[in-house]
């Protein structure tokens, strides 16, 4: 039981390490904007974590830059554009649907429609084939079969 409590405590404490209280802004509205931006941007070092949950030095610096720009009066779009200009679209946790990324956004639904069409065609073909085989042999086929059997 004690081990379970220690593991639980360790799992909960790792999330607390990401944002240092000294990084927080005085104004709650500005801090809320900064946290939303922290979650919208990807840590370029960790690559699978947002800036908000990463403890990498780059993420700490990025959180500081975000808060500086929020205090300076930059809009959310301007702050996101600042990071995209420096690190590319990869820095966004949810990539924009523009330019060449349209193909990536459309690939999933298009592949689903293609698979559904192929599956529908296959099932329709199977049902048509089973109806044709139930008709039996034609007269020509029956005569040929009798010839083969008599030999």
C-alpha positions as CSV (number, residue, x, y, z in Angstrom):
1,X,0.0,0.0,0.0
2,X,2.9,2.3,0.8
3,X,4.5,1.7,-2.6
4,X,1.2,2.5,-4.3
5,X,1.0,5.8,-2.4
6,X,4.5,6.7,-3.4
7,X,3.9,6.0,-7.0
8,X,0.7,8.0,-7.0
9,X,2.5,10.9,-5.3
10,X,5.3,10.8,-7.9
11,X,2.9,10.8,-10.8
12,X,1.0,13.8,-9.4
13,X,4.1,15.7,-8.5
14,X,5.6,15.7,-12.0
15,X,2.8,17.9,-13.4
16,X,3.5,20.4,-10.7
17,X,7.1,20.9,-11.8
18,X,6.2,22.2,-15.3
19,X,5.1,25.7,-14.3
20,X,7.1,27.5,-11.6
21,X,5.0,29.9,-9.5
22,X,7.6,32.6,-10.2
23,X,6.7,32.4,-13.9
24,X,3.0,33.3,-13.2
25,X,1.6,36.7,-14.0
26,X,-0.1,38.9,-11.5
27,X,-3.2,39.5,-13.6
28,X,-5.4,36.4,-13.7
29,X,-6.8,37.2,-17.1
30,X,-3.3,37.6,-18.6
31,X,-2.2,34.4,-16.9
32,X,-5.2,32.5,-18.3
33,X,-4.3,33.8,-21.8
34,X,-0.6,32.7,-21.3
35,X,-1.7,29.2,-20.1
36,X,-4.0,28.8,-23.1
37,X,-1.0,29.7,-25.3
38,X,1.2,27.3,-23.4
39,X,-1.2,24.5,-24.2
40,X,-1.4,25.5,-27.9
41,X,2.3,25.4,-28.5
42,X,4.5,22.2,-28.8
43,X,7.9,21.9,-27.1
44,X,10.4,21.6,-29.9
45,X,12.7,19.6,-27.6
46,X,10.2,17.0,-26.3
47,X,8.1,17.1,-29.5
48,X,5.1,15.3,-28.0
49,X,4.4,17.6,-25.1
50,X,2.9,21.0,-25.0
51,X,5.0,23.9,-23.6
52,X,2.8,23.9,-20.5
53,X,3.7,20.3,-19.5
54,X,7.3,20.2,-20.5
55,X,10.2,20.7,-18.1
56,X,12.8,21.2,-20.9
57,X,14.8,24.4,-20.8
58,X,13.4,25.5,-24.2
59,X,9.8,25.2,-22.8
60,X,10.7,27.2,-19.7
61,X,12.2,29.9,-22.0
62,X,9.1,29.7,-24.3
63,X,6.7,30.2,-21.3
64,X,8.8,33.2,-20.3
65,X,8.6,34.7,-23.8
66,X,4.8,34.1,-24.0
67,X,4.3,35.9,-20.7
68,X,6.5,38.8,-21.7
69,X,4.5,39.2,-25.0
70,X,1.2,38.9,-23.2
71,X,2.3,41.7,-20.8
72,X,3.5,43.7,-23.8
73,X,-0.1,43.6,-25.2
74,X,0.5,41.3,-28.1
75,X,-2.6,39.3,-29.3
76,X,-2.8,35.6,-29.2
77,X,-2.5,35.4,-32.9
78,X,0.6,37.6,-32.9
79,X,2.3,35.5,-30.2
80,X,1.5,32.3,-32.2
81,X,2.8,33.9,-35.4
82,X,6.0,34.8,-33.5
83,X,6.7,31.2,-32.7
84,X,5.6,29.8,-36.1
85,X,8.0,32.3,-37.8
86,X,10.9,31.0,-35.8
87,X,10.1,27.3,-35.5
88,X,7.7,26.6,-38.3
89,X,4.2,25.1,-38.1
90,X,5.6,22.1,-36.2
91,X,5.5,24.2,-33.0
92,X,1.6,24.2,-33.1
93,X,-0.1,21.4,-31.2
94,X,-3.0,21.7,-33.7
95,X,-1.6,22.5,-37.2
96,X,-3.3,25.1,-39.3
97,X,-5.4,23.9,-42.2
98,X,-3.8,25.9,-45.0
99,X,-1.4,25.5,-47.9
100,X,0.1,22.0,-48.1
101,X,-1.4,20.9,-44.9
102,X,-4.9,20.7,-46.6
103,X,-3.8,17.4,-48.1
104,X,-3.0,16.0,-44.7
105,X,-6.3,17.3,-43.3
106,X,-8.3,15.8,-46.2
107,X,-6.4,12.5,-46.4
108,X,-8.2,10.8,-43.5
109,X,-11.8,11.5,-44.8
110,X,-10.8,10.7,-48.4
111,X,-9.2,7.4,-47.4
112,X,-12.3,6.5,-45.4
113,X,-14.6,7.3,-48.4
114,X,-12.3,5.3,-50.7
115,X,-12.4,2.3,-48.4
116,X,-16.1,2.5,-48.0
117,X,-16.6,2.6,-51.8
118,X,-14.3,-0.4,-52.3
119,X,-16.1,-2.3,-49.6
120,X,-19.5,-1.4,-51.0
121,X,-18.4,-2.5,-54.5
122,X,-17.0,-5.7,-53.2
123,X,-20.1,-6.6,-51.2
124,X,-22.3,-5.7,-54.2
125,X,-20.2,-7.9,-56.5
126,X,-20.4,-10.8,-54.1
127,X,-24.2,-10.6,-53.9
128,X,-24.5,-10.5,-57.7
129,X,-22.1,-13.5,-58.1
130,X,-24.1,-15.6,-55.7
131,X,-27.3,-15.0,-57.6
132,X,-25.7,-16.0,-60.9
133,X,-24.4,-19.3,-59.5
134,X,-27.8,-20.3,-58.2
135,X,-29.2,-20.5,-61.7
136,X,-27.5,-23.8,-62.4
137,X,-25.8,-25.0,-65.5
138,X,-26.8,-24.0,-69.0
139,X,-27.9,-26.6,-71.6
140,X,-24.5,-26.4,-73.2
141,X,-22.7,-26.9,-69.9
142,X,-25.0,-29.9,-69.0
143,X,-24.2,-31.6,-72.3
144,X,-20.5,-31.1,-71.9
145,X,-20.6,-32.5,-68.4
146,X,-22.5,-35.6,-69.6
147,X,-19.8,-36.1,-72.3
148,X,-17.1,-35.9,-69.8
149,X,-18.8,-38.3,-67.4
150,X,-19.5,-40.9,-70.1
151,X,-15.8,-41.1,-71.1
